[in-house]
Amino acid sequence: MSKPPTRADVLEAIRETVADGPGEYRLPDFLASIDWSASVRPTPEVAAMLGRLELWDCEYREGDMDWAEFQTKLGSLGESVVV
């Protein structure tokens, strides 16, 4: 990602994650695409959202939370994205 992610970018990644389900899990690709070394950083709100996403992604992938709990947490980041 050449520009810092916006809130809309994060919400779109969440929508896609929820819509695709656990069989097409691509959130790690989105998180890995963020260039934290860039001179222009995400806003504090977006950085906090990304931090929570990274934590929850890790917990989900390590089996510390199931898909339903993961979806609930994703939905808590703002707009109602859990379908």
mmCIF file of the N, C-alpha and C atoms, coordinates in Angstrom:
data_MODEL
# 
_entry.id   MODEL 
# 
loop_
_atom_site.group_PDB 
_atom_site.id 
_atom_site.type_symbol 
_atom_site.label_atom_id 
_atom_site.label_alt_id 
_atom_site.label_comp_id 
_atom_site.label_asym_id 
_atom_site.label_entity_id 
_atom_site.label_seq_id 
_atom_site.pdbx_PDB_ins_code 
_atom_site.Cartn_x 
_atom_site.Cartn_y 
_atom_site.Cartn_z 
_atom_site.occupancy 
_atom_site.B_iso_or_equiv 
_atom_site.pdbx_formal_charge 
_atom_site.auth_seq_id 
_atom_site.auth_comp_id 
_atom_site.auth_asym_id 
_atom_site.auth_atom_id 
_atom_site.pdbx_PDB_model_num 
ATOM 1   N N  . MET A 1 1  ? 0.864   -1.169  0.000  1.00 0.00 ? 1  MET A N  1 
ATOM 2   C CA . MET A 1 1  ? 0.000   0.000   0.000  1.00 0.00 ? 1  MET A CA 1 
ATOM 3   C C  . MET A 1 1  ? 0.911   1.232   0.000  1.00 0.00 ? 1  MET A C  1 
ATOM 4   N N  . SER A 1 2  ? 0.872   2.033   -1.048 1.00 0.00 ? 2  SER A N  1 
ATOM 5   C CA . SER A 1 2  ? 1.780   3.161   -1.173 1.00 0.00 ? 2  SER A CA 1 
ATOM 6   C C  . SER A 1 2  ? 1.339   4.376   -0.368 1.00 0.00 ? 2  SER A C  1 
ATOM 7   N N  . LYS A 1 3  ? 0.066   4.499   -0.102 1.00 0.00 ? 3  LYS A N  1 
ATOM 8   C CA . LYS A 1 3  ? -0.438  5.599   0.715  1.00 0.00 ? 3  LYS A CA 1 
ATOM 9   C C  . LYS A 1 3  ? -0.874  5.027   2.061  1.00 0.00 ? 3  LYS A C  1 
ATOM 10  N N  . PRO A 1 4  ? -0.930  5.864   3.078  1.00 0.00 ? 4  PRO A N  1 
ATOM 11  C CA . PRO A 1 4  ? -1.389  5.322   4.354  1.00 0.00 ? 4  PRO A CA 1 
ATOM 12  C C  . PRO A 1 4  ? -2.850  4.895   4.248  1.00 0.00 ? 4  PRO A C  1 
ATOM 13  N N  . PRO A 1 5  ? -3.212  3.808   4.906  1.00 0.00 ? 5  PRO A N  1 
ATOM 14  C CA . PRO A 1 5  ? -4.604  3.359   4.825  1.00 0.00 ? 5  PRO A CA 1 
ATOM 15  C C  . PRO A 1 5  ? -5.538  4.339   5.516  1.00 0.00 ? 5  PRO A C  1 
ATOM 16  N N  . THR A 1 6  ? -6.723  4.445   4.970  1.00 0.00 ? 6  THR A N  1 
ATOM 17  C CA . THR A 1 6  ? -7.749  5.301   5.565  1.00 0.00 ? 6  THR A CA 1 
ATOM 18  C C  . THR A 1 6  ? -8.728  4.420   6.342  1.00 0.00 ? 6  THR A C  1 
ATOM 19  N N  . ARG A 1 7  ? -9.629  5.068   7.067  1.00 0.00 ? 7  ARG A N  1 
ATOM 20  C CA . ARG A 1 7  ? -10.668 4.330   7.787  1.00 0.00 ? 7  ARG A CA 1 
ATOM 21  C C  . ARG A 1 7  ? -11.499 3.520   6.794  1.00 0.00 ? 7  ARG A C  1 
ATOM 22  N N  . ALA A 1 8  ? -11.772 4.116   5.629  1.00 0.00 ? 8  ALA A N  1 
ATOM 23  C CA . ALA A 1 8  ? -12.543 3.414   4.598  1.00 0.00 ? 8  ALA A CA 1 
ATOM 24  C C  . ALA A 1 8  ? -11.808 2.161   4.114  1.00 0.00 ? 8  ALA A C  1 
ATOM 25  N N  . ASP A 1 9  ? -10.488 2.238   3.964  1.00 0.00 ? 9  ASP A N  1 
ATOM 26  C CA . ASP A 1 9  ? -9.700  1.067   3.555  1.00 0.00 ? 9  ASP A CA 1 
ATOM 27  C C  . ASP A 1 9  ? -9.819  -0.050  4.589  1.00 0.00 ? 9  ASP A C  1 
ATOM 28  N N  . VAL A 1 10 ? -9.722  0.319   5.866  1.00 0.00 ? 10 VAL A N  1 
ATOM 29  C CA . VAL A 1 10 ? -9.802  -0.674  6.943  1.00 0.00 ? 10 VAL A CA 1 
ATOM 30  C C  . VAL A 1 10 ? -11.190 -1.304  6.968  1.00 0.00 ? 10 VAL A C  1 
ATOM 31  N N  . LEU A 1 11 ? -12.225 -0.478  6.869  1.00 0.00 ? 11 LEU A N  1 
ATOM 32  C CA . LEU A 1 11 ? -13.590 -1.010  6.882  1.00 0.00 ? 11 LEU A CA 1 
ATOM 33  C C  . LEU A 1 11 ? -13.855 -1.908  5.685  1.00 0.00 ? 11 LEU A C  1 
ATOM 34  N N  . GLU A 1 12 ? -13.293 -1.567  4.532  1.00 0.00 ? 12 GLU A N  1 
ATOM 35  C CA . GLU A 1 12 ? -13.451 -2.415  3.343  1.00 0.00 ? 12 GLU A CA 1 
ATOM 36  C C  . GLU A 1 12 ? -12.755 -3.765  3.561  1.00 0.00 ? 12 GLU A C  1 
ATOM 37  N N  . ALA A 1 13 ? -11.585 -3.758  4.162  1.00 0.00 ? 13 ALA A N  1 
ATOM 38  C CA . ALA A 1 13 ? -10.887 -5.015  4.459  1.00 0.00 ? 13 ALA A CA 1 
ATOM 39  C C  . ALA A 1 13 ? -11.714 -5.865  5.424  1.00 0.00 ? 13 ALA A C  1 
ATOM 40  N N  . ILE A 1 14 ? -12.350 -5.217  6.395  1.00 0.00 ? 14 ILE A N  1 
ATOM 41  C CA . ILE A 1 14 ? -13.204 -5.942  7.339  1.00 0.00 ? 14 ILE A CA 1 
ATOM 42  C C  . ILE A 1 14 ? -14.415 -6.518  6.614  1.00 0.00 ? 14 ILE A C  1 
ATOM 43  N N  . ARG A 1 15 ? -15.060 -5.708  5.776  1.00 0.00 ? 15 ARG A N  1 
ATOM 44  C CA . ARG A 1 15 ? -16.229 -6.190  5.020  1.00 0.00 ? 15 ARG A CA 1 
ATOM 45  C C  . ARG A 1 15 ? -15.863 -7.415  4.173  1.00 0.00 ? 15 ARG A C  1 
ATOM 46  N N  . GLU A 1 16 ? -14.733 -7.328  3.496  1.00 0.00 ? 16 GLU A N  1 
ATOM 47  C CA . GLU A 1 16 ? -14.301 -8.442  2.648  1.00 0.00 ? 16 GLU A CA 1 
ATOM 48  C C  . GLU A 1 16 ? -14.003 -9.676  3.488  1.00 0.00 ? 16 GLU A C  1 
ATOM 49  N N  . THR A 1 17 ? -13.384 -9.486  4.635  1.00 0.00 ? 17 THR A N  1 
ATOM 50  C CA . THR A 1 17 ? -13.066 -10.610 5.515  1.00 0.00 ? 17 THR A CA 1 
ATOM 51  C C  . THR A 1 17 ? -14.333 -11.313 5.971  1.00 0.00 ? 17 THR A C  1 
ATOM 52  N N  . VAL A 1 18 ? -15.309 -10.533 6.405  1.00 0.00 ? 18 VAL A N  1 
ATOM 53  C CA . VAL A 1 18 ? -16.569 -11.104 6.887  1.00 0.00 ? 18 VAL A CA 1 
ATOM 54  C C  . VAL A 1 18 ? -17.322 -11.771 5.738  1.00 0.00 ? 18 VAL A C  1 
ATOM 55  N N  . ALA A 1 19 ? -17.383 -11.113 4.588  1.00 0.00 ? 19 ALA A N  1 
ATOM 56  C CA . ALA A 1 19 ? -18.119 -11.657 3.447  1.00 0.00 ? 19 ALA A CA 1 
ATOM 57  C C  . ALA A 1 19 ? -17.480 -12.938 2.915  1.00 0.00 ? 19 ALA A C  1 
ATOM 58  N N  . ASP A 1 20 ? -16.149 -12.970 2.878  1.00 0.00 ? 20 ASP A N  1 
ATOM 59  C CA . ASP A 1 20 ? -15.445 -14.135 2.333  1.00 0.00 ? 20 ASP A CA 1 
ATOM 60  C C  . ASP A 1 20 ? -15.473 -15.324 3.287  1.00 0.00 ? 20 ASP A C  1 
ATOM 61  N N  . GLY A 1 21 ? -15.566 -15.057 4.577  1.00 0.00 ? 21 GLY A N  1 
ATOM 62  C CA . GLY A 1 21 ? -15.594 -16.131 5.566  1.00 0.00 ? 21 GLY A CA 1 
ATOM 63  C C  . GLY A 1 21 ? -14.220 -16.725 5.812  1.00 0.00 ? 21 GLY A C  1 
ATOM 64  N N  . PRO A 1 22 ? -14.166 -17.689 6.706  1.00 0.00 ? 22 PRO A N  1 
ATOM 65  C CA . PRO A 1 22 ? -12.865 -18.251 7.094  1.00 0.00 ? 22 PRO A CA 1 
ATOM 66  C C  . PRO A 1 22 ? -12.178 -19.034 5.979  1.00 0.00 ? 22 PRO A C  1 
ATOM 67  N N  . GLY A 1 23 ? -12.916 -19.487 4.987  1.00 0.00 ? 23 GLY A N  1 
ATOM 68  C CA . GLY A 1 23 ? -12.310 -20.248 3.899  1.00 0.00 ? 23 GLY A CA 1 
ATOM 69  C C  . GLY A 1 23 ? -11.452 -19.407 2.967  1.00 0.00 ? 23 GLY A C  1 
ATOM 70  N N  . GLU A 1 24 ? -11.721 -18.113 2.901  1.00 0.00 ? 24 GLU A N  1 
ATOM 71  C CA . GLU A 1 24 ? -10.982 -17.193 2.020  1.00 0.00 ? 24 GLU A CA 1 
ATOM 72  C C  . GLU A 1 24 ? -10.347 -16.087 2.852  1.00 0.00 ? 24 GLU A C  1 
ATOM 73  N N  . TYR A 1 25 ? -9.669  -16.454 3.895  1.00 0.00 ? 25 TYR A N  1 
ATOM 74  C CA . TYR A 1 25 ? -9.165  -15.485 4.866  1.00 0.00 ? 25 TYR A CA 1 
ATOM 75  C C  . TYR A 1 25 ? -7.951  -14.737 4.325  1.00 0.00 ? 25 TYR A C  1 
ATOM 76  N N  . ARG A 1 26 ? -8.143  -13.427 4.015  1.00 0.00 ? 26 ARG A N  1 
ATOM 77  C CA . ARG A 1 26 ? -7.075  -12.627 3.409  1.00 0.00 ? 26 ARG A CA 1 
ATOM 78  C C  . ARG A 1 26 ? -6.681  -11.408 4.250  1.00 0.00 ? 26 ARG A C  1 
ATOM 79  N N  . LEU A 1 27 ? -7.181  -11.280 5.453  1.00 0.00 ? 27 LEU A N  1 
ATOM 80  C CA . LEU A 1 27 ? -6.840  -10.125 6.287  1.00 0.00 ? 27 LEU A CA 1 
ATOM 81  C C  . LEU A 1 27 ? -5.329  -10.001 6.508  1.00 0.00 ? 27 LEU A C  1 
ATOM 82  N N  . PRO A 1 28 ? -4.591  -11.103 6.695  1.00 0.00 ? 28 PRO A N  1 
ATOM 83  C CA . PRO A 1 28 ? -3.138  -10.965 6.862  1.00 0.00 ? 28 PRO A CA 1 
ATOM 84  C C  . PRO A 1 28 ? -2.466  -10.285 5.667  1.00 0.00 ? 28 PRO A C  1 
ATOM 85  N N  . ASP A 1 29 ? -2.980  -10.525 4.457  1.00 0.00 ? 29 ASP A N  1 
ATOM 86  C CA . ASP A 1 29 ? -2.408  -9.867  3.275  1.00 0.00 ? 29 ASP A CA 1 
ATOM 87  C C  . ASP A 1 29 ? -2.607  -8.357  3.343  1.00 0.00 ? 29 ASP A C  1 
ATOM 88  N N  . PHE A 1 30 ? -3.797  -7.929  3.756  1.00 0.00 ? 30 PHE A N  1 
ATOM 89  C CA . PHE A 1 30 ? -4.066  -6.496  3.902  1.00 0.00 ? 30 PHE A CA 1 
ATOM 90  C C  . PHE A 1 30 ? -3.135  -5.893  4.952  1.00 0.00 ? 30 PHE A C  1 
ATOM 91  N N  . LEU A 1 31 ? -3.027  -6.543  6.094  1.00 0.00 ? 31 LEU A N  1 
ATOM 92  C CA . LEU A 1 31 ? -2.178  -6.013  7.168  1.00 0.00 ? 31 LEU A CA 1 
ATOM 93  C C  . LEU A 1 31 ? -0.712  -5.954  6.746  1.00 0.00 ? 31 LEU A C  1 
ATOM 94  N N  . ALA A 1 32 ? -0.260  -6.959  6.005  1.00 0.00 ? 32 ALA A N  1 
ATOM 95  C CA . ALA A 1 32 ? 1.131   -6.994  5.551  1.00 0.00 ? 32 ALA A CA 1 
ATOM 96  C C  . ALA A 1 32 ? 1.429   -5.932  4.498  1.00 0.00 ? 32 ALA A C  1 
ATOM 97  N N  . SER A 1 33 ? 0.389   -5.436  3.823  1.00 0.00 ? 33 SER A N  1 
ATOM 98  C CA . SER A 1 33 ? 0.595   -4.451  2.759  1.00 0.00 ? 33 SER A CA 1 
ATOM 99  C C  . SER A 1 33 ? 0.838   -3.035  3.286  1.00 0.00 ? 33 SER A C  1 
ATOM 100 N N  . ILE A 1 34 ? 0.686   -2.841  4.573  1.00 0.00 ? 34 ILE A N  1 
ATOM 101 C CA . ILE A 1 34 ? 0.824   -1.497  5.146  1.00 0.00 ? 34 ILE A CA 1 
ATOM 102 C C  . ILE A 1 34 ? 2.299   -1.180  5.380  1.00 0.00 ? 34 ILE A C  1 
ATOM 103 N N  . ASP A 1 35 ? 2.728   -0.055  4.843  1.00 0.00 ? 35 ASP A N  1 
ATOM 104 C CA . ASP A 1 35 ? 4.116   0.380   4.973  1.00 0.00 ? 35 ASP A CA 1 
ATOM 105 C C  . ASP A 1 35 ? 4.234   1.330   6.164  1.00 0.00 ? 35 ASP A C  1 
ATOM 106 N N  . TRP A 1 36 ? 4.661   0.790   7.303  1.00 0.00 ? 36 TRP A N  1 
ATOM 107 C CA . TRP A 1 36 ? 4.777   1.609   8.511  1.00 0.00 ? 36 TRP A CA 1 
ATOM 108 C C  . TRP A 1 36 ? 6.026   2.486   8.490  1.00 0.00 ? 36 TRP A C  1 
ATOM 109 N N  . SER A 1 37 ? 6.923   2.282   7.522  1.00 0.00 ? 37 SER A N  1 
ATOM 110 C CA . SER A 1 37 ? 8.139   3.097   7.463  1.00 0.00 ? 37 SER A CA 1 
ATOM 111 C C  . SER A 1 37 ? 7.947   4.370   6.644  1.00 0.00 ? 37 SER A C  1 
ATOM 112 N N  . ALA A 1 38 ? 6.784   4.521   6.027  1.00 0.00 ? 38 ALA A N  1 
ATOM 113 C CA . ALA A 1 38 ? 6.520   5.709   5.195  1.00 0.00 ? 38 ALA A CA 1 
ATOM 114 C C  . ALA A 1 38 ? 6.496   6.961   6.057  1.00 0.00 ? 38 ALA A C  1 
ATOM 115 N N  . SER A 1 39 ? 6.838   8.072   5.433  1.00 0.00 ? 39 SER A N  1 
ATOM 116 C CA . SER A 1 39 ? 6.857   9.328   6.176  1.00 0.00 ? 39 SER A CA 1 
ATOM 117 C C  . SER A 1 39 ? 5.459   9.807   6.530  1.00 0.00 ? 39 SER A C  1 
ATOM 118 N N  . VAL A 1 40 ? 4.481   9.437   5.723  1.00 0.00 ? 40 VAL A N  1 
ATOM 119 C CA . VAL A 1 40 ? 3.095   9.793   6.016  1.00 0.00 ? 40 VAL A CA 1 
ATOM 120 C C  . VAL A 1 40 ? 2.437   8.586   6.663  1.00 0.00 ? 40 VAL A C  1 
ATOM 121 N N  . ARG A 1 41 ? 2.041   8.736   7.891  1.00 0.00 ? 41 ARG A N  1 
ATOM 122 C CA . ARG A 1 41 ? 1.464   7.638   8.673  1.00 0.00 ? 41 ARG A CA 1 
ATOM 123 C C  . ARG A 1 41 ? -0.059  7.725   8.686  1.00 0.00 ? 41 ARG A C  1 
ATOM 124 N N  . PRO A 1 42 ? -0.713  6.595   9.014  1.00 0.00 ? 42 PRO A N  1 
ATOM 125 C CA . PRO A 1 42 ? -2.173  6.647   9.177  1.00 0.00 ? 42 PRO A CA 1 
ATOM 126 C C  . PRO A 1 42 ? -2.529  7.586   10.329 1.00 0.00 ? 42 PRO A C  1 
ATOM 127 N N  . THR A 1 43 ? -3.744  8.082   10.304 1.00 0.00 ? 43 THR A N  1 
ATOM 128 C CA . THR A 1 43 ? -4.206  8.916   11.413 1.00 0.00 ? 43 THR A CA 1 
ATOM 129 C C  . THR A 1 43 ? -4.200  8.075   12.687 1.00 0.00 ? 43 THR A C  1 
ATOM 130 N N  . PRO A 1 44 ? -4.189  8.720   13.863 1.00 0.00 ? 44 PRO A N  1 
ATOM 131 C CA . PRO A 1 44 ? -4.212  7.942   15.109 1.00 0.00 ? 44 PRO A CA 1 
ATOM 132 C C  . PRO A 1 44 ? -5.407  6.988   15.199 1.00 0.00 ? 44 PRO A C  1 
ATOM 133 N N  . GLU A 1 45 ? -6.581  7.420   14.703 1.00 0.00 ? 45 GLU A N  1 
ATOM 134 C CA . GLU A 1 45 ? -7.757  6.548   14.731 1.00 0.00 ? 45 GLU A CA 1 
ATOM 135 C C  . GLU A 1 45 ? -7.518  5.294   13.893 1.00 0.00 ? 45 GLU A C  1 
ATOM 136 N N  . VAL A 1 46 ? -6.983  5.461   12.701 1.00 0.00 ? 46 VAL A N  1 
ATOM 137 C CA . VAL A 1 46 ? -6.741  4.324   11.814 1.00 0.00 ? 46 VAL A CA 1 
ATOM 138 C C  . VAL A 1 46 ? -5.627  3.447   12.381 1.00 0.00 ? 46 VAL A C  1 
ATOM 139 N N  . ALA A 1 47 ? -4.592  4.056   12.934 1.00 0.00 ? 47 ALA A N  1 
ATOM 140 C CA . ALA A 1 47 ? -3.509  3.269   13.537 1.00 0.00 ? 47 ALA A CA 1 
ATOM 141 C C  . ALA A 1 47 ? -4.041  2.408   14.684 1.00 0.00 ? 47 ALA A C  1 
ATOM 142 N N  . ALA A 1 48 ? -4.945  2.953   15.483 1.00 0.00 ? 48 ALA A N  1 
ATOM 143 C CA . ALA A 1 48 ? -5.538  2.179   16.579 1.00 0.00 ? 48 ALA A CA 1 
ATOM 144 C C  . ALA A 1 48 ? -6.384  1.026   16.031 1.00 0.00 ? 48 ALA A C  1 
ATOM 145 N N  . MET A 1 49 ? -7.140  1.280   14.961 1.00 0.00 ? 49 MET A N  1 
ATOM 146 C CA . MET A 1 49 ? -7.945  0.225   14.340 1.00 0.00 ? 49 MET A CA 1 
ATOM 147 C C  . MET A 1 49 ? -7.031  -0.896  13.823 1.00 0.00 ? 49 MET A C  1 
ATOM 148 N N  . LEU A 1 50 ? -5.941  -0.503  13.172 1.00 0.00 ? 50 LEU A N  1 
ATOM 149 C CA . LEU A 1 50 ? -5.007  -1.492  12.634 1.00 0.00 ? 50 LEU A CA 1 
ATOM 150 C C  . LEU A 1 50 ? -4.363  -2.302  13.755 1.00 0.00 ? 50 LEU A C  1 
ATOM 151 N N  . GLY A 1 51 ? -4.055  -1.643  14.861 1.00 0.00 ? 51 GLY A N  1 
ATOM 152 C CA . GLY A 1 51 ? -3.476  -2.352  16.000 1.00 0.00 ? 51 GLY A CA 1 
ATOM 153 C C  . GLY A 1 51 ? -4.421  -3.413  16.539 1.00 0.00 ? 51 GLY A C  1 
ATOM 154 N N  . ARG A 1 52 ? -5.690  -3.056  16.662 1.00 0.00 ? 52 ARG A N  1 
ATOM 155 C CA . ARG A 1 52 ? -6.681  -4.034  17.135 1.00 0.00 ? 52 ARG A CA 1 
ATOM 156 C C  . ARG A 1 52 ? -6.841  -5.166  16.120 1.00 0.00 ? 52 ARG A C  1 
ATOM 157 N N  . LEU A 1 53 ? -6.869  -4.814  14.834 1.00 0.00 ? 53 LEU A N  1 
ATOM 158 C CA . LEU A 1 53 ? -6.991  -5.848  13.800 1.00 0.00 ? 53 LEU A CA 1 
ATOM 159 C C  . LEU A 1 53 ? -5.824  -6.826  13.862 1.00 0.00 ? 53 LEU A C  1 
ATOM 160 N N  . GLU A 1 54 ? -4.618  -6.301  14.035 1.00 0.00 ? 54 GLU A N  1 
ATOM 161 C CA . GLU A 1 54 ? -3.447  -7.173  14.098 1.00 0.00 ? 54 GLU A CA 1 
ATOM 162 C C  . GLU A 1 54 ? -3.523  -8.106  15.307 1.00 0.00 ? 54 GLU A C  1 
ATOM 163 N N  . LEU A 1 55 ? -3.951  -7.584  16.447 1.00 0.00 ? 55 LEU A N  1 
ATOM 164 C CA . LEU A 1 55 ? -4.090  -8.406  17.644 1.00 0.00 ? 55 LEU A CA 1 
ATOM 165 C C  . LEU A 1 55 ? -5.129  -9.501  17.421 1.00 0.00 ? 55 LEU A C  1 
ATOM 166 N N  . TRP A 1 56 ? -6.320  -9.122  16.934 1.00 0.00 ? 56 TRP A N  1 
ATOM 167 C CA . TRP A 1 56 ? -7.393  -10.092 16.731 1.00 0.00 ? 56 TRP A CA 1 
ATOM 168 C C  . TRP A 1 56 ? -7.034  -11.112 15.659 1.00 0.00 ? 56 TRP A C  1 
ATOM 169 N N  . ASP A 1 57 ? -6.346  -10.656 14.599 1.00 0.00 ? 57 ASP A N  1 
ATOM 170 C CA . ASP A 1 57 ? -5.903  -11.566 13.548 1.00 0.00 ? 57 ASP A CA 1 
ATOM 171 C C  . ASP A 1 57 ? -4.989  -12.635 14.145 1.00 0.00 ? 57 ASP A C  1 
ATOM 172 N N  . CYS A 1 58 ? -4.064  -12.210 14.973 1.00 0.00 ? 58 CYS A N  1 
ATOM 173 C CA . CYS A 1 58 ? -3.132  -13.142 15.612 1.00 0.00 ? 58 CYS A CA 1 
ATOM 174 C C  . CYS A 1 58 ? -3.889  -14.125 16.506 1.00 0.00 ? 58 CYS A C  1 
ATOM 175 N N  . GLU A 1 59 ? -4.801  -13.613 17.319 1.00 0.00 ? 59 GLU A N  1 
ATOM 176 C CA . GLU A 1 59 ? -5.576  -14.481 18.208 1.00 0.00 ? 59 GLU A CA 1 
ATOM 177 C C  . GLU A 1 59 ? -6.412  -15.482 17.411 1.00 0.00 ? 59 GLU A C  1 
ATOM 178 N N  . TYR A 1 60 ? -7.017  -15.023 16.323 1.00 0.00 ? 60 TYR A N  1 
ATOM 179 C CA . TYR A 1 60 ? -7.827  -15.920 15.495 1.00 0.00 ? 60 TYR A CA 1 
ATOM 180 C C  . TYR A 1 60 ? -6.960  -17.001 14.850 1.00 0.00 ? 60 TYR A C  1 
ATOM 181 N N  . ARG A 1 61 ? -5.858  -16.594 14.237 1.00 0.00 ? 61 ARG A N  1 
ATOM 182 C CA . ARG A 1 61 ? -5.009  -17.558 13.539 1.00 0.00 ? 61 ARG A CA 1 
ATOM 183 C C  . ARG A 1 61 ? -4.334  -18.546 14.489 1.00 0.00 ? 61 ARG A C  1 
ATOM 184 N N  . GLU A 1 62 ? -4.122  -18.132 15.738 1.00 0.00 ? 62 GLU A N  1 
ATOM 185 C CA . GLU A 1 62 ? -3.513  -19.040 16.712 1.00 0.00 ? 62 GLU A CA 1 
ATOM 186 C C  . GLU A 1 62 ? -4.552  -19.911 17.415 1.00 0.00 ? 62 GLU A C  1 
ATOM 187 N N  . GLY A 1 63 ? -5.828  -19.727 17.080 1.00 0.00 ? 63 GLY A N  1 
ATOM 188 C CA . GLY A 1 63 ? -6.877  -20.554 17.649 1.00 0.00 ? 63 GLY A CA 1 
ATOM 189 C C  . GLY A 1 63 ? -7.386  -20.095 19.004 1.00 0.00 ? 63 GLY A C  1 
ATOM 190 N N  . ASP A 1 64 ? -7.021  -18.869 19.403 1.00 0.00 ? 64 ASP A N  1 
ATOM 191 C CA . ASP A 1 64 ? -7.466  -18.348 20.694 1.00 0.00 ? 64 ASP A CA 1 
ATOM 192 C C  . ASP A 1 64 ? -8.865  -17.748 20.633 1.00 0.00 ? 64 ASP A C  1 
ATOM 193 N N  . MET A 1 65 ? -9.420  -17.606 19.417 1.00 0.00 ? 65 MET A N  1 
ATOM 194 C CA . MET A 1 65 ? -10.804 -17.158 19.269 1.00 0.00 ? 65 MET A CA 1 
ATOM 195 C C  . MET A 1 65 ? -11.388 -17.829 18.034 1.00 0.00 ? 65 MET A C  1 
ATOM 196 N N  . ASP A 1 66 ? -12.686 -18.113 18.086 1.00 0.00 ? 66 ASP A N  1 
ATOM 197 C CA . ASP A 1 66 ? -13.324 -18.752 16.941 1.00 0.00 ? 66 ASP A CA 1 
ATOM 198 C C  . ASP A 1 66 ? -13.829 -17.691 15.962 1.00 0.00 ? 66 ASP A C  1 
ATOM 199 N N  . TRP A 1 67 ? -14.345 -18.167 14.818 1.00 0.00 ? 67 TRP A N  1 
ATOM 200 C CA . TRP A 1 67 ? -14.772 -17.243 13.756 1.00 0.00 ? 67 TRP A CA 1 
ATOM 201 C C  . TRP A 1 67 ? -15.888 -16.315 14.231 1.00 0.00 ? 67 TRP A C  1 
ATOM 202 N N  . ALA A 1 68 ? -16.858 -16.840 14.983 1.00 0.00 ? 68 ALA A N  1 
ATOM 203 C CA . ALA A 1 68 ? -17.980 -16.012 15.447 1.00 0.00 ? 68 ALA A CA 1 
ATOM 204 C C  . ALA A 1 68 ? -17.491 -14.882 16.357 1.00 0.00 ? 68 ALA A C  1 
ATOM 205 N N  . GLU A 1 69 ? -16.584 -15.186 17.266 1.00 0.00 ? 69 GLU A N  1 
ATOM 206 C CA . GLU A 1 69 ? -16.047 -14.151 18.158 1.00 0.00 ? 69 GLU A CA 1 
ATOM 207 C C  . GLU A 1 69 ? -15.231 -13.136 17.357 1.00 0.00 ? 69 GLU A C  1 
ATOM 208 N N  . PHE A 1 70 ? -14.480 -13.634 16.385 1.00 0.00 ? 70 PHE A N  1 
ATOM 209 C CA . PHE A 1 70 ? -13.677 -12.764 15.529 1.00 0.00 ? 70 PHE A CA 1 
ATOM 210 C C  . PHE A 1 70 ? -14.583 -11.798 14.757 1.00 0.00 ? 70 PHE A C  1 
ATOM 211 N N  . GLN A 1 71 ? -15.682 -12.303 14.195 1.00 0.00 ? 71 GLN A N  1 
ATOM 212 C CA . GLN A 1 71 ? -16.629 -11.447 13.474 1.00 0.00 ? 71 GLN A CA 1 
ATOM 213 C C  . GLN A 1 71 ? -17.212 -10.379 14.397 1.00 0.00 ? 71 GLN A C  1 
ATOM 214 N N  . THR A 1 72 ? -17.536 -10.756 15.609 1.00 0.00 ? 72 THR A N  1 
ATOM 215 C CA . THR A 1 72 ? -18.094 -9.800  16.573 1.00 0.00 ? 72 THR A CA 1 
ATOM 216 C C  . THR A 1 72 ? -17.102 -8.683  16.848 1.00 0.00 ? 72 THR A C  1 
ATOM 217 N N  . LYS A 1 73 ? -15.852 -9.047  17.034 1.00 0.00 ? 73 LYS A N  1 
ATOM 218 C CA . LYS A 1 73 ? -14.821 -8.034  17.293 1.00 0.00 ? 73 LYS A CA 1 
ATOM 219 C C  . LYS A 1 73 ? -14.639 -7.123  16.078 1.00 0.00 ? 73 LYS A C  1 
ATOM 220 N N  . LEU A 1 74 ? -14.641 -7.717  14.882 1.00 0.00 ? 74 LEU A N  1 
ATOM 221 C CA . LEU A 1 74 ? -14.515 -6.896  13.677 1.00 0.00 ? 74 LEU A CA 1 
ATOM 222 C C  . LEU A 1 74 ? -15.663 -5.900  13.583 1.00 0.00 ? 74 LEU A C  1 
ATOM 223 N N  . GLY A 1 75 ? -16.862 -6.354  13.899 1.00 0.00 ? 75 GLY A N  1 
ATOM 224 C CA . GLY A 1 75 ? -18.026 -5.481  13.850 1.00 0.00 ? 75 GLY A CA 1 
ATOM 225 C C  . GLY A 1 75 ? -17.966 -4.333  14.842 1.00 0.00 ? 75 GLY A C  1 
ATOM 226 N N  . SER A 1 76 ? -17.177 -4.508  15.893 1.00 0.00 ? 76 SER A N  1 
ATOM 227 C CA . SER A 1 76 ? -17.081 -3.462  16.907 1.00 0.00 ? 76 SER A CA 1 
ATOM 228 C C  . SER A 1 76 ? -16.239 -2.267  16.471 1.00 0.00 ? 76 SER A C  1 
ATOM 229 N N  . LEU A 1 77 ? -15.581 -2.361  15.347 1.00 0.00 ? 77 LEU A N  1 
ATOM 230 C CA . LEU A 1 77 ? -14.702 -1.276  14.899 1.00 0.00 ? 77 LEU A CA 1 
ATOM 231 C C  . LEU A 1 77 ? -15.444 -0.120  14.230 1.00 0.00 ? 77 LEU A C  1 
ATOM 232 N N  . GLY A 1 78 ? -16.719 -0.124  14.261 1.00 0.00 ? 78 GLY A N  1 
ATOM 233 C CA . GLY A 1 78 ? -17.421 1.012   13.681 1.00 0.00 ? 78 GLY A CA 1 
ATOM 234 C C  . GLY A 1 78 ? -18.718 0.603   13.039 1.00 0.00 ? 78 GLY A C  1 
ATOM 235 N N  . GLU A 1 79 ? -18.754 0.700   11.735 1.00 0.00 ? 79 GLU A N  1 
ATOM 236 C CA . GLU A 1 79 ? -19.954 0.378   10.989 1.00 0.00 ? 79 GLU A CA 1 
ATOM 237 C C  . GLU A 1 79 ? -20.349 -1.067  11.214 1.00 0.00 ? 79 GLU A C  1 
ATOM 238 N N  . SER A 1 80 ? -21.590 -1.357  11.028 1.00 0.00 ? 80 SER A N  1 
ATOM 239 C CA . SER A 1 80 ? -22.061 -2.722  11.171 1.00 0.00 ? 80 SER A CA 1 
ATOM 240 C C  . SER A 1 80 ? -21.667 -3.502  9.928  1.00 0.00 ? 80 SER A C  1 
ATOM 241 N N  . VAL A 1 81 ? -20.618 -4.305  10.054 1.00 0.00 ? 81 VAL A N  1 
ATOM 242 C CA . VAL A 1 81 ? -20.116 -5.062  8.902  1.00 0.00 ? 81 VAL A CA 1 
ATOM 243 C C  . VAL A 1 81 ? -20.356 -6.543  9.050  1.00 0.00 ? 81 VAL A C  1 
ATOM 244 N N  . VAL A 1 82 ? -20.809 -6.992  10.199 1.00 0.00 ? 82 VAL A N  1 
ATOM 245 C CA . VAL A 1 82 ? -21.057 -8.410  10.386 1.00 0.00 ? 82 VAL A CA 1 
ATOM 246 C C  . VAL A 1 82 ? -22.368 -8.759  9.698  1.00 0.00 ? 82 VAL A C  1 
ATOM 247 N N  . VAL A 1 83 ? -22.300 -9.737  8.804  1.00 0.00 ? 83 VAL A N  1 
ATOM 248 C CA . VAL A 1 83 ? -23.487 -10.135 8.041  1.00 0.00 ? 83 VAL A CA 1 
ATOM 249 C C  . VAL A 1 83 ? -24.047 -11.438 8.564  1.00 0.00 ? 83 VAL A C  1 
# 
